[in-house]
Amino acid sequence: MFGWSMSSGHICWFIGKQKALVWASTVVTTPQRVTSQPLLASNTKNDGKESRKNNIKSLTTDETERSCQLEFGTYCLWSWEHKEMMNDSTIKRLKDQLFVARAYYPSIAKLRGQENLTHELKQNIQEHEHMLSEAILDGDLPPLVARNIQKMDQTIARAKSCTVDCKNVDKKLRQILDLTEDEALFHKKQSAFLYHLSVQTMPKSLHCLSMRLTVEYFKSPPMDSASSHAHKFENPELRHYVIFSRNMLAASVAINSTVANSEATEDMVFHVLTDGQNYYAMKLWFARNSYKEATIRVLNFEELNNIKNEGTAKLSLTEEFHVSILDADKPSIQMRTEYLSVFGHSHFILPEIFKNLKKVVVLDDDVVVQHDLSSLWNLDLEGKVNGAVEFCGVKLGQLRTYLGRNIYDADSCAWISGFNILDLEKWREHNVTGTYLQLLQKLQTRGEASWRGAALPISLLAFQNLIHPLDDRWTLSGLGHDFGVNAEAIGNAVSLHYNGNMKPWLELGIPNYKKYWKKFLPQEERFMEECNVSP
């Protein structure tokens, strides 16, 4: 399901990677500078008028797009990018004629002595309606359309020559316009719903892959090689990576890209935490596929005994939030939207899961690594707990309504999850997990929406003054919602983060960015072919 809400004129959507939309009544009110360009002046009168006209049109378009994005989220971004130029000028002409004819018909029908005109007008309306019911483009129209248009023009001209009450015609036109706008809004909402449904639902091919692997796991002899690598799992001297995922293909790409770009792989250990539904499929998948000398360990999150008492036994992935922020600058008031990804609830018990480890790198399963991460392990976090890329497009002060009365630095930047290095020793020292549990008790109300919605304020508050800002080059975000990411920036980034609704494994994924993800898919995998998972 998905939803949206208006609260005091402000909107805030929360988009979760667990394929559901959650919202809470967050109002962001800090004024920001409006970035719309001012109207341009000109030396000549005509040029000035044309310039002002173009700028007004541009501003109006920007307002429409911004309003759409606030209401419908990434559906608008997707629909604008895939909008097609339609050859429908004749269709539009038919619709215009139909509107006018319908507006005049009630008034003409009341006139005495105009029975023939009333019949002709009704017949032409029916013919137009029939053509439009079967045509979307001009090419769909019948050959006699030109004759029908001419007939309708003549009939409308006769109707206009009659003495009728203009107020009645105007009233009818307004009614038709209102009905048309309502119908257009209905179809827009329906399209947005279908879009969100498609991005929140696992593709049939991936569901098939998971089911086939699960069945094969129980049919095949044991292939689990974890026991032979058990000595590596708790060795703090090795490089440990953690991935929370329910999508084996996505997790596989994240691991494969990391391994493929590493010079040394024998000391790499990947811990994939998944749920019971996908556990056996993932175990077989990673047993069947090799990743150089790296060790892959699959854990069933629901069976980890050391988290049962924490109240978070259910696997929670990274949460993504679509935040609408009020930009106020006299004389106009604007809204802008930003995308934030933060830790899910499961991330906050990592020190309990990996009691013997000192440092781990946490990757989202929608991350693709393009360069060697070895130097990341030598990074000095300067006593901080979480190495993350900061996002100063959103300051904590702009989220003050949602953060409640907790103490925080209003000028602090938000940070982005998906690519993080965690100092677990410092985590334990600062008792971040204890802070998390206190905040959860304070902020959570009943319902899963509230529980998931609490992830944003908890992540931002629990790591107050504990974030070590990473250089922006470590990860480039936005490839799951931004069509305008610079190609040069993509090439220079150490990792790419497909945060947003348009994931690369979905048909709705942004085409220009899919190639960076697809090149790390396994090749010649039998189960992928059988389930029509196209590389």
C-alpha positions as CSV (number, residue, x, y, z in Angstrom):
1,M,0.0,0.0,0.0
2,F,1.0,3.6,-0.3
3,G,-0.3,6.9,0.8
4,W,0.2,10.6,1.2
5,S,-1.1,13.2,3.5
6,M,-1.3,17.0,3.8
7,S,-0.6,18.4,7.2
8,S,-0.8,22.2,7.8
9,G,-0.2,22.7,4.1
10,H,3.0,20.7,4.1
11,I,3.7,17.2,2.9
12,C,6.2,14.6,3.9
13,W,6.4,11.1,2.4
14,F,8.4,8.2,3.7
15,I,9.5,5.7,1.2
16,G,10.8,2.4,2.7
17,K,13.1,-0.1,1.0
18,Q,10.9,-2.8,2.4
19,K,8.5,-1.9,-0.4
20,A,5.9,0.1,1.4
21,L,5.2,3.8,1.8
22,V,4.9,5.1,5.3
23,W,4.0,8.6,6.3
24,A,4.0,10.6,9.4
25,S,2.9,14.2,10.2
26,T,6.2,15.9,9.7
27,V,6.2,19.6,9.0
28,V,9.5,21.2,7.8
29,T,9.3,24.9,8.0
30,T,12.8,26.4,7.9
31,P,13.0,29.1,5.2
32,Q,15.4,28.4,2.3
33,R,16.5,30.5,-0.6
34,V,14.2,30.1,-3.6
35,T,16.3,29.0,-6.6
36,S,13.9,30.0,-9.3
37,Q,15.6,32.5,-11.7
38,P,14.2,36.0,-11.8
39,L,12.4,37.4,-14.8
40,L,15.0,38.7,-17.3
41,A,15.0,42.3,-18.5
42,S,15.7,43.4,-22.0
43,N,16.7,46.6,-23.9
44,T,13.8,46.4,-26.3
45,K,10.1,46.5,-25.5
46,N,9.2,43.4,-27.7
47,D,12.2,41.4,-26.5
48,G,11.3,42.2,-22.9
49,K,7.7,41.0,-23.4
50,E,8.9,37.8,-25.0
51,S,11.5,37.2,-22.3
52,R,9.0,37.8,-19.5
53,K,6.5,35.5,-21.3
54,N,9.1,32.7,-21.6
55,N,10.2,33.0,-18.0
56,I,6.6,33.1,-16.7
57,K,6.0,29.9,-18.7
58,S,9.1,28.3,-17.3
59,L,8.2,29.3,-13.7
60,T,4.7,27.9,-14.2
61,T,6.1,24.7,-15.6
62,D,8.5,24.4,-12.6
63,E,5.6,25.0,-10.2
64,T,3.5,22.3,-11.9
65,E,6.4,19.8,-11.8
66,R,7.2,20.7,-8.1
67,S,3.6,20.3,-7.1
68,C,3.3,17.0,-8.9
69,Q,6.4,15.7,-7.2
70,L,5.2,16.7,-3.8
71,E,2.0,14.9,-4.3
72,F,3.0,11.8,-6.3
73,G,6.8,11.5,-5.6
74,T,9.1,9.7,-8.0
75,Y,6.1,8.7,-10.2
76,C,6.3,12.3,-11.6
77,L,10.0,12.1,-12.3
78,W,9.4,8.8,-14.2
79,S,6.4,10.1,-16.1
80,W,8.1,13.3,-17.2
81,E,11.2,11.3,-18.4
82,H,9.0,8.8,-20.3
83,K,6.5,11.3,-21.7
84,E,6.1,10.7,-25.4
85,M,5.2,13.3,-28.1
86,M,1.8,12.2,-29.4
87,N,0.5,12.9,-32.9
88,D,-3.0,13.8,-31.7
89,S,-3.8,17.3,-33.0
90,T,-7.0,16.0,-34.8
91,I,-8.0,14.2,-31.5
92,K,-7.6,17.5,-29.7
93,R,-9.7,19.3,-32.3
94,L,-12.5,16.7,-31.9
95,K,-12.4,17.1,-28.1
96,D,-12.6,20.9,-28.4
97,Q,-15.6,20.6,-30.7
98,L,-17.2,18.2,-28.4
99,F,-16.8,20.5,-25.4
100,V,-18.4,23.4,-27.2
101,A,-21.2,21.2,-28.6
102,R,-22.1,19.8,-25.2
103,A,-22.1,23.3,-23.7
104,Y,-24.6,24.6,-26.3
105,Y,-26.8,21.5,-26.5
106,P,-28.9,22.0,-23.3
107,S,-29.7,25.6,-24.3
108,I,-30.6,24.7,-28.0
109,A,-32.8,21.8,-26.9
110,K,-35.0,24.3,-24.9
111,L,-35.6,26.5,-27.9
112,R,-38.9,26.1,-29.8
113,G,-38.6,25.6,-33.5
114,Q,-35.0,24.2,-33.3
115,E,-35.8,20.5,-33.2
116,N,-33.8,19.8,-36.4
117,L,-30.7,21.7,-35.0
118,T,-31.1,19.9,-31.7
119,H,-31.2,16.5,-33.4
120,E,-28.2,17.4,-35.6
121,L,-26.2,18.6,-32.6
122,K,-27.1,15.4,-30.7
123,Q,-26.1,13.2,-33.7
124,N,-22.8,14.9,-34.2
125,I,-22.0,14.7,-30.4
126,Q,-22.7,10.9,-30.5
127,E,-20.5,10.5,-33.6
128,H,-17.6,12.4,-32.0
129,E,-18.0,10.4,-28.8
130,H,-17.9,7.1,-30.8
131,M,-14.7,8.1,-32.6
132,L,-12.9,9.3,-29.4
133,S,-13.9,6.1,-27.6
134,E,-11.8,4.1,-30.1
135,A,-9.0,6.4,-30.8
136,I,-6.0,7.7,-28.9
137,L,-3.8,8.9,-31.8
138,D,-4.7,10.6,-35.1
139,G,-3.8,7.4,-36.9
140,D,-6.6,5.5,-35.1
141,L,-9.3,7.8,-36.5
142,P,-11.6,6.6,-39.4
143,P,-11.2,8.1,-42.9
144,L,-14.4,10.2,-42.6
145,V,-13.1,12.2,-39.7
146,A,-12.5,15.3,-41.8
147,R,-16.1,15.3,-43.0
148,N,-17.4,14.9,-39.4
149,I,-15.2,17.8,-38.2
150,Q,-16.7,20.0,-41.0
151,K,-20.2,19.0,-40.1
152,M,-19.6,19.8,-36.5
153,D,-18.2,23.2,-37.3
154,Q,-21.3,24.0,-39.3
155,T,-23.6,22.8,-36.6
156,I,-21.8,24.8,-33.9
157,A,-21.9,27.9,-36.1
158,R,-25.7,27.5,-36.4
159,A,-26.0,27.0,-32.6
160,K,-24.0,30.1,-31.9
161,S,-26.3,32.1,-34.2
162,C,-29.2,31.3,-32.0
163,T,-30.2,33.6,-29.2
164,V,-29.3,31.7,-26.0
165,D,-28.5,32.7,-22.5
166,C,-24.7,33.0,-22.4
167,K,-24.7,32.3,-18.6
168,N,-26.2,28.9,-19.2
169,V,-23.5,28.1,-21.9
170,D,-20.8,29.3,-19.6
171,K,-22.1,27.3,-16.7
172,K,-22.2,24.1,-18.8
173,L,-18.7,24.7,-20.1
174,R,-17.4,25.1,-16.5
175,Q,-19.2,21.9,-15.5
176,I,-17.6,20.0,-18.4
177,L,-14.2,21.5,-17.5
178,D,-14.5,20.4,-13.9
179,L,-15.6,16.9,-14.9
180,T,-12.6,16.7,-17.3
181,E,-10.2,17.9,-14.6
182,D,-11.6,15.4,-12.1
183,E,-11.2,12.6,-14.6
184,A,-7.7,13.6,-15.4
185,L,-6.8,13.7,-11.7
186,F,-8.4,10.3,-11.2
187,H,-6.3,8.7,-14.0
188,K,-3.1,10.4,-12.7
189,K,-3.7,9.0,-9.2
190,Q,-4.5,5.6,-10.7
191,S,-1.2,5.7,-12.7
192,A,0.7,6.8,-9.6
193,F,-0.8,3.9,-7.7
194,L,0.1,1.4,-10.4
195,Y,3.7,2.9,-10.5
196,H,4.2,2.5,-6.8
197,L,2.7,-0.9,-6.8
198,S,5.1,-2.0,-9.5
199,V,8.2,-0.7,-7.7
200,Q,7.1,-2.2,-4.3
201,T,6.4,-5.6,-5.7
202,M,9.1,-8.2,-6.3
203,P,9.3,-9.0,-10.0
204,K,7.9,-12.3,-11.0
205,S,11.3,-13.5,-12.3
206,L,13.0,-12.7,-9.0
207,H,10.3,-14.5,-7.1
208,C,10.7,-17.5,-9.4
209,L,14.4,-17.5,-8.8
210,S,14.0,-17.5,-5.0
211,M,11.5,-20.3,-5.1
212,R,13.5,-22.5,-7.5
213,L,16.6,-22.1,-5.4
214,T,14.7,-22.9,-2.2
215,V,13.3,-26.1,-3.7
216,E,16.7,-27.0,-5.1
217,Y,18.4,-26.5,-1.7
218,F,16.4,-29.2,-0.1
219,K,16.7,-31.5,-3.1
220,S,20.5,-31.2,-3.4
221,P,23.3,-32.6,-1.2
222,P,24.7,-30.2,1.4
223,M,26.8,-27.5,-0.3
224,D,27.4,-25.3,2.7
225,S,31.1,-24.6,3.0
226,A,30.6,-22.2,6.0
227,S,32.2,-24.7,8.5
228,S,35.5,-24.7,6.6
229,H,35.6,-20.9,6.9
230,A,34.2,-20.6,10.5
231,H,37.6,-19.3,11.8
232,K,37.2,-16.2,9.6
233,F,33.7,-15.1,10.7
234,E,34.8,-13.7,14.0
235,N,38.4,-12.7,13.2
236,P,38.7,-9.0,13.7
237,E,41.9,-8.8,11.6
238,L,40.0,-9.4,8.4
239,R,37.9,-7.0,6.4
240,H,34.2,-7.6,7.2
241,Y,31.3,-6.4,5.1
242,V,27.6,-6.6,6.2
243,I,24.7,-6.5,3.8
244,F,21.0,-6.7,4.9
245,S,19.0,-8.0,2.0
246,R,16.0,-10.0,0.8
247,N,17.1,-9.8,-2.8
248,M,19.8,-12.3,-3.6
249,L,20.5,-10.9,-7.0
250,A,21.0,-7.4,-5.6
251,A,23.2,-8.7,-2.8
252,S,25.2,-10.7,-5.3
253,V,25.9,-7.7,-7.4
254,A,27.0,-5.6,-4.4
255,I,29.4,-8.4,-3.4
256,N,30.6,-9.2,-6.9
257,S,31.3,-5.6,-7.6
258,T,33.3,-5.2,-4.4
259,V,35.3,-8.3,-5.0
260,A,35.9,-7.6,-8.6
261,N,37.5,-4.2,-7.9
262,S,39.6,-5.4,-5.0
263,E,43.3,-6.3,-5.4
264,A,43.3,-8.7,-2.5
265,T,40.3,-10.8,-1.7
266,E,41.4,-13.6,0.6
267,D,40.8,-11.5,3.7
268,M,37.3,-10.3,2.7
269,V,34.3,-11.7,4.6
270,F,30.8,-10.8,3.6
271,H,28.0,-11.4,6.1
272,V,24.6,-11.4,4.3
273,L,21.7,-11.1,6.8
274,T,18.3,-12.1,5.3
275,D,15.0,-13.4,6.5
276,G,13.7,-17.0,6.8
277,Q,11.8,-16.8,3.6
278,N,15.0,-16.1,1.5
279,Y,17.6,-17.8,3.7
280,Y,17.8,-21.2,1.9
281,A,17.7,-19.7,-1.5
282,M,20.6,-17.4,-0.6
283,K,22.6,-20.1,0.9
284,L,22.4,-22.2,-2.2
285,W,23.0,-19.2,-4.5
286,F,26.2,-18.1,-2.8
287,A,27.4,-21.8,-2.6
288,R,26.9,-22.1,-6.3
289,N,28.6,-18.9,-7.3
290,S,32.2,-18.0,-6.6
291,Y,33.6,-14.6,-5.7
292,K,37.3,-15.0,-6.1
293,E,38.8,-15.8,-2.6
294,A,36.2,-13.9,-0.6
295,T,34.2,-15.7,2.0
296,I,30.4,-15.4,2.0
297,R,28.3,-16.2,5.1
298,V,24.5,-16.1,5.0
299,L,22.7,-15.6,8.3
300,N,19.0,-16.0,9.0
301,F,18.3,-12.8,11.0
302,E,15.2,-14.4,12.6
303,E,17.2,-17.1,14.2
304,L,19.9,-15.0,15.8
305,N,19.4,-15.7,19.5
306,N,21.2,-12.6,20.7
307,I,18.6,-10.2,19.3
308,K,15.4,-11.9,20.6
309,N,15.3,-9.7,23.7
310,E,15.8,-6.4,21.8
311,G,12.3,-6.3,20.3
312,T,13.7,-6.2,16.8
313,A,13.7,-9.8,15.7
314,K,12.1,-8.9,12.4
315,L,14.5,-8.0,9.7
316,S,14.5,-4.3,8.9
317,L,16.3,-3.0,5.9
318,T,17.6,0.5,5.2
319,E,14.7,2.9,5.2
320,E,14.4,5.6,2.5
321,F,12.5,8.8,3.1
322,H,11.1,11.2,0.6
323,V,11.1,14.5,2.6
324,S,9.3,17.6,1.5
325,I,10.8,20.8,2.9
326,L,9.2,24.2,2.9
327,D,11.3,26.8,1.2
328,A,10.0,30.2,2.2
329,D,11.4,33.5,0.8
330,K,9.2,36.5,0.4
331,P,7.1,37.0,-1.6
332,S,6.8,33.3,-2.7
333,I,6.6,30.1,-0.7
334,Q,8.0,27.0,-2.3
335,M,8.4,23.3,-1.5
336,R,11.3,21.1,-2.5
337,T,11.8,17.4,-2.0
338,E,14.9,15.5,-0.9
339,Y,15.7,11.8,-0.5
340,L,17.3,10.4,2.6
341,S,18.3,6.9,3.4
342,V,19.0,5.9,7.0
343,F,19.6,2.8,9.0
344,G,16.7,0.5,9.6
345,H,16.1,-1.0,13.1
346,S,18.2,-4.1,12.4
347,H,21.4,-2.0,12.0
348,F,21.3,-0.9,15.6
349,I,22.1,-4.3,17.0
350,L,25.2,-5.0,14.8
351,P,27.6,-4.9,17.8
352,E,25.4,-7.6,19.4
353,I,25.5,-9.8,16.3
354,F,29.2,-9.4,15.8
355,K,30.5,-9.3,19.3
356,N,34.2,-10.0,18.4
357,L,34.5,-7.6,15.5
358,K,36.0,-4.1,15.8
359,K,35.1,-2.6,12.5
360,V,32.7,-3.4,9.6
361,V,31.6,-1.8,6.4
362,V,27.9,-1.8,5.8
363,L,26.7,-1.8,2.2
364,D,23.1,-1.6,1.0
365,D,22.1,-4.2,-1.6
366,D,21.5,-1.5,-4.1
367,V,25.1,-0.3,-4.1
368,V,27.6,-1.0,-6.9
369,V,31.3,-0.7,-6.0
370,Q,33.6,0.6,-8.8
371,H,37.0,0.9,-7.1
372,D,39.1,-0.9,-4.5
373,L,37.8,-0.2,-1.0
374,S,41.1,-1.3,0.8
375,S,42.0,2.3,1.8
376,L,38.7,2.7,3.6
377,W,39.9,0.3,6.3
378,N,42.9,2.6,7.1
379,L,40.6,5.6,7.5
380,D,40.9,7.3,10.8
381,L,37.4,8.0,12.1
382,E,38.9,10.3,14.8
383,G,36.9,8.7,17.6
384,K,33.6,8.8,15.8
385,V,31.3,5.8,15.3
386,N,29.9,6.1,11.9
387,G,31.8,7.1,8.7
388,A,29.1,8.4,6.3
389,V,28.7,10.9,3.5
390,E,26.9,13.9,4.8
391,F,23.9,15.5,3.0
392,C,23.7,19.2,3.8
393,G,20.6,19.7,1.6
394,V,18.7,18.8,4.8
395,K,19.7,20.2,8.2
396,L,18.4,18.8,11.4
397,G,16.7,22.1,12.2
398,Q,14.5,21.6,9.2
399,L,13.2,18.4,10.7
400,R,12.6,19.9,14.2
401,T,8.9,19.1,14.2
402,Y,9.6,15.4,13.6
403,L,12.6,15.2,15.9
404,G,10.5,16.4,18.8
405,R,11.9,18.0,21.9
406,N,15.1,16.1,21.8
407,I,18.3,18.0,22.1
408,Y,20.3,18.3,18.8
409,D,22.3,20.8,16.8
410,A,19.9,22.4,14.3
411,D,22.8,23.3,12.0
412,S,24.0,19.7,11.7
413,C,23.7,18.0,8.3
414,A,21.8,14.9,7.7
415,W,23.8,11.8,6.7
416,I,23.2,9.1,4.1
417,S,23.3,5.3,4.7
418,G,24.1,2.7,2.1
419,F,27.9,3.0,2.3
420,N,29.1,3.2,5.9
421,I,32.1,2.2,7.9
422,L,31.3,1.5,11.6
423,D,33.7,1.4,14.5
424,L,32.0,-1.2,16.7
425,E,34.3,-0.6,19.6
426,K,33.4,3.1,19.7
427,W,29.7,2.1,19.2
428,R,29.8,0.0,22.4
429,E,31.7,2.7,24.2
430,H,29.1,5.3,23.4
431,N,26.2,2.8,23.9
432,V,24.6,3.7,20.7
433,T,22.3,0.7,20.9
434,G,21.1,1.8,24.3
435,T,20.4,5.3,22.9
436,Y,18.5,3.7,20.1
437,L,16.2,1.7,22.5
438,Q,15.5,4.8,24.6
439,L,14.6,6.8,21.5
440,L,12.5,3.9,20.1
441,Q,10.4,3.8,23.3
442,K,9.9,7.5,23.2
443,L,9.1,8.0,19.5
444,Q,7.3,4.8,18.6
445,T,3.5,4.6,18.7
446,R,1.4,1.7,17.6
447,G,1.6,0.2,14.1
448,E,4.2,-0.7,11.7
449,A,4.0,2.7,9.9
450,S,5.0,4.4,13.2
451,W,7.7,1.8,13.8
452,R,9.3,2.3,10.4
453,G,8.7,6.0,10.4
454,A,10.7,6.3,13.7
455,A,13.8,5.1,11.8
456,L,14.5,8.6,10.5
457,P,14.6,10.6,13.8
458,I,16.3,7.7,15.6
459,S,19.1,7.4,13.1
460,L,19.7,11.2,13.1
461,L,19.5,11.5,16.9
462,A,21.4,8.3,17.9
463,F,24.4,9.3,16.0
464,Q,24.5,13.0,17.1
465,N,28.2,14.1,17.1
466,L,29.2,10.5,16.2
467,I,29.4,10.9,12.4
468,H,32.7,11.1,10.7
469,P,32.0,12.8,7.3
470,L,33.4,10.8,4.4
471,D,34.6,12.4,1.2
472,D,31.8,12.7,-1.4
473,R,33.8,10.6,-3.8
474,W,33.2,7.4,-1.7
475,T,29.6,7.1,-2.9
476,L,27.3,8.8,-5.4
477,S,23.6,8.7,-4.4
478,G,20.5,9.3,-6.4
479,L,20.7,6.7,-9.2
480,G,17.3,5.3,-8.2
481,H,15.4,8.6,-8.5
482,D,17.5,11.3,-10.3
483,F,17.5,11.2,-14.1
484,G,20.1,14.0,-14.2
485,V,23.2,12.4,-12.5
486,N,26.3,13.6,-14.2
487,A,28.1,10.8,-16.2
488,E,31.5,12.1,-15.2
489,A,30.6,12.0,-11.6
490,I,29.4,8.4,-12.0
491,G,32.7,7.5,-13.5
492,N,34.7,9.1,-10.7
493,A,32.7,7.7,-7.8
494,V,34.0,4.8,-5.7
495,S,30.5,3.4,-5.4
496,L,27.1,4.1,-6.8
497,H,24.0,4.0,-4.7
498,Y,20.6,3.3,-6.4
499,N,18.6,4.8,-3.6
500,G,15.0,5.7,-4.6
501,N,12.2,3.7,-6.1
502,M,13.6,3.0,-9.5
503,K,16.0,0.2,-8.7
504,P,18.2,-1.2,-11.5
505,W,16.6,-4.7,-11.3
506,L,13.1,-3.3,-12.0
507,E,11.7,-2.5,-15.4
508,L,11.1,1.0,-14.1
509,G,14.8,1.4,-13.3
510,I,16.5,4.4,-15.0
511,P,17.8,3.0,-18.3
512,N,21.0,5.1,-18.4
513,Y,22.2,3.7,-15.0
514,K,21.3,0.0,-15.4
515,K,24.5,-0.9,-17.3
516,Y,26.7,-0.2,-14.2
517,W,24.6,-2.7,-12.2
518,K,24.1,-5.4,-14.9
519,K,27.8,-5.9,-15.7
520,F,28.2,-7.5,-12.2
521,L,25.4,-10.0,-12.7
522,P,26.4,-13.7,-12.7
523,Q,26.7,-15.1,-16.2
524,E,25.4,-18.5,-17.5
525,E,23.4,-19.2,-14.3
526,R,20.9,-21.9,-15.1
527,F,18.2,-20.8,-12.7
528,M,18.4,-17.2,-14.0
529,E,17.7,-18.5,-17.5
530,E,14.8,-20.7,-16.4
531,C,13.2,-17.8,-14.6
532,N,13.8,-15.4,-17.4
533,V,16.0,-13.1,-15.4
534,S,17.7,-11.2,-18.1
535,P,21.3,-10.0,-17.4
